């Protein structure tokens, strides 16, 4: 049976932390493919606070271009209305009917999972890989997610990823301050940001 990973995020901008998390998940869980899905209109973000979908989509394509196991989907960007994880998992599950689906995200997002749309259906459809940042003090999932049954908690797997100390927020703050962003994200993404004067204000 195939195993398909879904890497969701705003990717504003995409950086090495995202790529290392996706590659770590691919290796540890023997995934056949990881699909990067830039968020369209995420419910937890104010639209004006994120860059245009076109720029985020192009940067994500550039970032994954050297890895044959990585691909990019624009399904959330092309979908009208809010972008919910459950809708993305349903759509990709429909394309890969005989595959196990693994949704990759940060552990901080996972600890908010009880507020996600249709969370019980989501956990019946896929595994959730919760990538932790260095130094993150993780309470047990049972403590952090009261109310989830043991069989649902078993669908959530914690994976430590050293490079997740890099953050998109920090990169966006570095650029107008004139601080270097080299080695925080792929060179072709850095070049794209400079060519299009992104994150200057």
C-alpha positions, 0 to 999 in steps of 0.5 A, a space after each residue: 500500500 502506498 503512503 502519501 504525505 501532505 505538508 500543509 502550511 502558508 509557506 510565507 516563505 517556505 524554508 529549510 525547516 519545512 523541507 527538513 520536516 518533510 524529508 524526515 517524515 518521508 524517511 521515517 514513515 517510508 512515504 512514497 511522496 510528499 505533497 506540499 499544499 500552500 494554504 489558500 485562505 487559512 481560518 487561523 490567519 488574517 488574509 492581509 497578514 500573508 503574502 499573495 498565493 501566487 508568490 507562495 506557490 512559486 516559492 514552494 515549487 522552487 524549494 522542492 524542485 531538487 527532490 524527486 519525492 516532493 511535489 506541490 499542489 495548488 488545491 487549497 489556493 484554487 478552492 474558494 472560501 476557507 482552507 480546512 485540513 479536512 477538505 484537503 485530506 478528503 480531496 487527496 484521499 480521493 486521488 490516492 484511494 488505496 494509500 495511507 495518508 500522513 498529514 505533516 504539521 507542527 506540534 503546536 498546531 496539533 495541540 490546537 487540533 480539537 478546534 479543527 473542523 471535523 477533527 474526528 473524521 480527519 483522524 479516521 482518514 489519516 495519520 498526523 505527524 507532529 513535528 517538534 521544534 528544538 527545546 519544545 517541552 511537550 506535554 503528553 498528547 493525552 494531557 494536551 488533548 483531553 477528550 480524544 480517545 486512545 484510538 484517535 491519539 494513536 493516529 498522532 505521531 510526534 517526530 523531532 526535527 532539529 532544523 525547525 528552529 528556522 521560522 517564516 516569521 523570523 525570515 520576514 522580520 530579517 528582510 526589512 531589518 537588512 539581516 541575512 537570510 542565506 542558509 535559512 531557505 533555498 538559494 532559488 527562493 532567496 533569489 525570488 524574494 529579492 527579485 520581487 522585493 517581497 517582505 520589504 515592509 
